[in-house]
Amino acid sequence: MSEQIAEKITRMQKTGNLSKAIEICRSALKHDPTNPELHIRLGDLYLQKHLDIYQPKIFLDEVINHYQVALESNLDSDEIHYKLGLAFYYQGNFEKALNHLGISLEYNDKNYDACLMTAKILSKRNRLSESLEYLEKSIKYGGLRASRAHYLVFLLRSKGKFFYSVYHLFMWLLKLTFDREAQREARIKFTAIRFLPVFLRGHYLEKTMRFIEAVNLYTQAIEKAPGFVPVYIWLGNAYRALGKNLEALNEYRMAIWLDPMNVTAHRFLCNLYEENGDYANAIETYKKLIEMNPNDAIHHSNIANIHYLKGDVKSAVSHYQTAIALNPNKNWTSIIAQTLGYIFHESKDNYDAAINAYQSASILNPTDIDIYLSLGSAYYDKGDFDNAMNTYRLALEIAPNNARIHCNLGFLLWGKGDIDESVREYEKAINLDPNYDIAHNNLGVIYLDNLGYIEKAINCLSNAIRCNGKYALAHYNLGRALAIKGDKVEAARLLQLALNLNAHTNELDDMEIKMKLKELFD
């Protein structure tokens, strides 16, 4: 590339006339189509245009194409490999980015820009120690041009070593004058600040339920700066508030098209897919989020929930186990462990795995009564009544006035044949919670089937229905009690009502209710 052409391109670039600079570069390529310097320069220009929020489209394909052509003439160029890594980074293809950055560092381990970009990608994947190692190299070899590396260290260490992070913040400011790329990034951030009034105005409009005005405001902002990604997300949220889910989806997709690594847009898109019941697309989007940040436990938990809803228990269990292993927060992880226990308990009948999961949850959160109730239930279903009893007794030490524990303990004692103790536990549960429908029903069944106290049974079962008018099982049991008493008409009415309710609650086998109805008049 001649000095005259290079000067023209630089002059156009400095005045902000990127389109003219690209035109000059493309014209020069027509006369010298294999010139690697021209391809590199054109790739740089397209990348600069891509990062300009006032441009109407993305140019990464052109960027990558010209860098690849330049690479064909100089395969061992650490600089071209770095530029390709940078382009793939902006495209969201971290694997290809890391590959080219790695090759760049093989050819030149002092390429501080390649060290910095590698650190950025590793930090996004929560590989903090590795990221900091590359940042140390970037600072060492970058010297006065290491402003960006200092700033990333500050961000990564801002919640830890206070003085260490403040030092790097100071060094970022000190070296900013010498680091052109840091200055360019600062200019981009400053440009984004111009949209703060749009954000504040839009936020006010949304809070005051003026969503159509918010949509108009954001649309006008996009017309001025079609490359400013956050506005598409704001517009998507406004459409979503209006119930226009298709328009919201389009805006979130547009944000991702412009910035494939935008985590916020991906999350909103996942949420909207879930709301629409589009689990297949929700899973695919969560996979992209996990690819960007494989150590985010919440993403693994969310995708596990969707897999479970779809009936894919194996995938759900795998992601729940990953979420538990990552353990970002004890209470949160305890809930995930409970969920995993429930899946093993209900879906796979794997009682030992369920018990292990519940036990892990109790270690993480030893005061959560729900865990002990679930653990006791798993022991009961396994047939291990002694451990079930011990679990409920332990729960009572934590919460002696918890009606659910007494109810579960009553059920266990009933199953063991200890009727008197069972009745006492159910009575305690009812005294603690007079509206506990299950306790009323179960006590009524004991009076009916085990003790033969018909009037007491009728009273308990009537209370169960009073507490829960849609309780099919209680209607069925009260119908049985009244049939024994001889009131067939009322018994038939209750059994028919139980059949109708059961269509929605699925508490019983319909055939069992129908057989009872038939027996009334045989």
Long-range contacts (C-beta under 8 A, 24 or more apart in sequence): 1-28, 1-32, 1-35, 1-37, 1-38, 1-41, 6-41, 9-41, 9-45, 13-45, 13-48, 18-45, 18-48, 18-49, 18-52, 19-49, 21-45, 22-46, 22-49, 34-69, 34-73, 36-69, 36-70, 36-72, 36-73, 36-74, 36-80, 37-70, 39-66, 39-67, 39-69, 39-70, 40-66, 40-67, 40-70, 40-80, 40-83, 42-66, 43-67, 43-70, 43-83, 43-87, 44-83, 47-83, 47-86, 47-87, 47-90, 50-90, 50-227, 51-90, 51-188, 52-227, 53-188, 53-191, 53-192, 53-225, 53-226, 53-227, 53-228, 54-224, 54-225, 54-226, 54-227, 55-226, 55-227, 56-226, 56-227, 57-226, 58-227, 58-257, 58-258, 60-87, 60-90, 60-91, 63-87, 64-88, 64-91, 76-107, 77-107, 78-103, 78-104, 78-105, 78-106, 78-107, 78-108, 78-111, 78-114, 79-104, 79-111, 81-107, 81-114, 82-111, 82-113, 82-114, 82-117, 85-114, 85-117, 85-118, 86-113, 86-117, 89-117, 89-120, 89-121, 89-261, 90-260, 90-261, 91-260, 92-259, 92-260, 92-261, 92-292, 93-260, 94-121, 94-124, 94-125, 94-291, 94-292, 97-121, 109-137, 110-137, 110-141, 111-141, 112-137, 112-138, 112-139, 112-140, 112-141, 112-142, 112-145, 112-146, 112-149, 113-138, 113-142, 113-181, 115-141, 115-142, 115-149, 116-142, 116-148, 116-149, 116-152, 119-149, 119-152, 120-152, 123-152, 123-156, 124-261, 124-292, 124-293, 125-292, 125-293, 125-294, 125-295, 126-293, 126-294, 126-295, 126-296, 127-295, 128-156, 131-156, 132-156, 142-179, 144-175, 144-178, 144-179, 145-175, 145-178, 145-179, 145-180, 145-181, 145-182, 146-171, 146-175, 146-179, 147-171, 147-172, 147-173, 147-174, 147-175, 147-176, 147-178, 147-179, 147-182, 148-172, 148-179, 148-181, 148-182, 148-185, 150-175, 151-182, 192-228, 192-230, 195-221, 195-225, 195-228, 195-230, 195-231, 198-231, 199-230, 199-234, 202-234, 202-238, 206-237, 206-238, 206-241, 211-238, 211-241, 211-242, 212-242, 214-238, 215-239, 215-242, 227-258, 229-255, 229-258, 229-259, 229-262, 229-265, 230-255, 232-258, 232-265, 233-262, 233-264, 233-265, 233-268, 236-265, 236-268, 237-268, 240-268, 240-272, 245-272, 245-275, 245-276, 248-272, 261-292, 263-289, 263-292, 263-293, 266-292, 270-302, 274-306, 279-306, 279-309, 279-310, 282-306, 283-307, 283-310, 295-326, 296-326, 297-322, 297-323, 297-324, 297-326, 297-327, 297-328, 297-332, 297-333, 297-336, 298-323, 298-328, 300-326, 301-336, 304-339, 308-343, 308-347, 313-343, 313-347, 313-348, 316-343, 317-343, 317-344, 324-360, 330-364, 330-365, 331-364, 331-365, 333-364, 334-361, 334-362, 334-364, 334-365, 334-368, 334-371, 335-361, 337-361, 337-364, 338-368, 338-370, 338-371, 338-374, 341-374, 341-375, 341-378, 342-374, 345-374, 345-377, 345-378, 345-381, 351-378, 351-379, 351-381, 351-382, 352-382, 354-378, 355-379, 355-382, 367-398, 369-395, 369-398, 369-399, 369-402, 369-404, 369-405, 372-398, 372-405, 373-404, 373-405, 373-408, 376-408, 376-412, 377-408, 380-411, 380-412, 380-415, 385-412, 385-415, 385-416, 388-412, 401-432, 402-432, 403-428, 403-429, 403-430, 403-432, 403-433, 403-436, 403-439, 404-429, 406-432, 406-439, 407-436, 407-438, 407-439, 407-442, 410-439, 410-442, 410-443, 411-442, 414-442, 414-446, 414-450, 419-446, 419-450, 419-451, 422-446, 435-467, 436-467, 437-464, 437-465, 437-467, 437-468, 437-471, 437-474, 438-464, 440-464, 440-467, 440-474, 441-471, 441-473, 441-474, 441-477, 444-474, 444-477, 444-478, 444-481, 445-477, 448-477, 448-480, 448-481, 448-484, 454-481, 454-484, 454-485, 457-481, 458-482, 458-485, 470-501, 470-504, 470-505, 471-501, 471-505, 471-507, 472-498, 472-501, 472-502, 472-505, 472-507, 472-508, 473-498, 473-507, 473-508, 475-501, 476-502, 476-508, 476-513, 476-516, 479-516, 480-516, 483-516, 483-519, 483-520, 488-520, 488-521, 491-520, 492-517, 492-520, 492-521, 495-520
